């Protein structure tokens, strides 16, 4: 089925939000860690521990599976992969393309919850900007899922109706 202009704008918006959030995480790696791909060490100008404006006092300290700088880059890579899947989901998954939307919602939600548990750091206002983008992204993805199911429901009666017989 052909997509309407509104659906195309929504899909582009979802892509911009997801990629923008990934790029923001990549920028955080550069801003906080100088783009170093190795785990941060205690040497140099930066003391060991959380990044500047890290976990708030009394906040829950989330044990991280990898160093924070590597997680920022993996977030960027994950967003790029999910956006590519998002654009090819119609061809790859057909009527189940909503599964990619769900994966993107889970990815954004996981990032949001991890940020919250880490103490809601907000270096240079980028933490709040990123979380705002993730909230809008989740809402846009829910709208896209609704559109997919609405499109499928509208197509079902048309497919069930027999074609008129030719005289």
C-alpha positions in Angstrom: 0.0 0.0 0.0 1.1 3.5 -0.7 2.0 5.7 2.2 0.4 9.1 2.7 2.3 12.3 3.1 1.5 12.4 6.8 2.9 8.9 7.3 6.0 9.8 5.5 6.5 12.9 7.6 6.0 10.8 10.7 8.6 8.2 9.5 11.1 10.9 8.7 10.5 12.5 12.2 11.0 9.2 13.9 14.3 8.8 12.0 15.5 12.3 12.9 14.6 11.8 16.6 16.3 8.4 16.8 19.4 9.5 15.0 19.5 12.8 16.8 19.4 11.0 20.1 22.2 8.7 19.0 24.3 11.6 17.9 23.7 13.3 21.2 25.1 10.2 23.0 28.1 10.2 20.6 28.6 13.9 21.5 28.5 13.0 25.2 31.3 10.5 24.6 33.4 13.3 23.0 32.5 16.0 25.6 32.9 13.9 28.7 35.7 11.5 27.6 37.4 13.1 24.6 36.2 10.4 22.2 38.5 7.9 23.8 37.4 4.3 22.9 39.3 2.7 25.8 37.8 2.5 29.3 38.6 5.7 31.2 41.4 5.3 33.8 42.2 7.2 36.9 45.2 9.0 35.3 45.2 12.4 33.6 43.1 15.4 34.4 39.8 13.5 35.0 39.5 11.7 38.3 38.0 8.2 38.3 34.3 7.9 38.9 31.2 9.2 37.3 31.3 12.0 34.7 30.8 15.6 35.7 27.3 16.2 36.9 27.2 12.4 37.4 24.9 10.6 39.8 23.2 12.9 42.3 24.0 12.4 46.0 21.8 9.7 47.4 21.0 8.4 43.9 21.0 4.8 43.0 24.4 3.8 41.5 23.6 1.7 38.4 26.3 -1.0 37.8 27.2 -0.6 34.1 28.1 -3.6 31.9 30.7 -1.5 30.0 32.4 1.8 30.6 30.1 4.8 30.1 32.1 6.1 27.1 31.6 2.8 25.3 27.9 2.7 26.1 27.5 6.1 24.5 29.0 4.9 21.3 27.0 1.7 21.3 23.9 3.8 21.8 24.7 5.7 18.6 25.4 2.5 16.7 22.2 0.9 18.0 20.1 3.9 16.9 21.6 3.8 13.4 20.9 0.0 13.1 17.3 0.5 14.4 16.6 3.3 11.9 17.9 1.2 9.1 15.6 -1.6 10.2 12.8 0.9 10.5 13.1 1.9 6.9 13.4 -1.6 5.5 10.8 -3.2 7.9 8.0 -2.9 5.3 10.0 -5.1 2.9 11.6 -7.4 5.5 8.6 -7.9 7.9 5.5 -6.9 5.9 2.5 -6.8 8.2 4.7 -7.4 11.3 6.8 -4.2 10.7 5.3 -2.9 14.0 7.9 -5.1 15.8 10.7 -2.7 14.8 8.6 0.1 16.3 8.3 -1.9 19.5 12.1 -2.6 19.5 12.8 1.1 19.1 10.4 1.9 22.0 12.1 -0.6 24.2 15.6 0.8 23.2 14.6 4.4 24.0 12.8 3.3 27.3 15.9 1.3 28.4 18.1 4.3 27.7 15.8 6.5 29.7 15.5 4.2 32.6 19.3 3.7 32.7 19.8 7.4 32.8 17.3 7.7 35.6 18.9 5.0 37.6 22.4 6.5 37.0 21.2 9.6 38.8 19.9 11.8 35.9 23.2 13.5 35.0 22.7 16.5 32.8 26.1 17.8 31.5 25.6 21.0 29.5 21.8 20.3 29.4 22.3 17.4 27.0 20.8 14.9 29.4 17.5 16.6 29.5 17.6 17.2 25.7 18.2 13.6 25.0 15.5 12.4 27.3 13.0 14.9 25.8 13.9 13.5 22.4 13.3 9.9 23.6 9.9 10.8 25.1 8.8 12.4 21.8 10.3 9.4 19.9 8.3 6.9 21.9 5.1 8.9 21.3 5.8 9.1 17.6 6.5 5.4 17.5 3.2 4.7 19.3 1.4 6.8 16.6 3.2 4.8 13.9 2.0 1.5 15.5 -1.5 2.9 15.6 -1.3 3.8 11.9 0.0 0.4 11.0 -2.9 -1.4 12.7 -5.4 1.2 11.4 -4.1 0.6 7.9 -4.3 -3.1 8.3 -7.9 -2.9 9.7 -8.9 -0.7 6.8 -7.4 -3.1 4.2 -9.1 -6.2 5.8 -12.7 -5.4 4.8 -11.6 -4.4 1.3 -9.8 -7.8 0.9 -12.8 -9.7 2.2 -15.3 -8.1 -0.2 -15.6 -10.1 -3.4 -15.0 -8.3 -6.6 -18.1 -7.6 -8.6 -18.7 -10.1 -11.4 -18.1 -8.8 -15.0 -21.1 -9.2 -17.3 
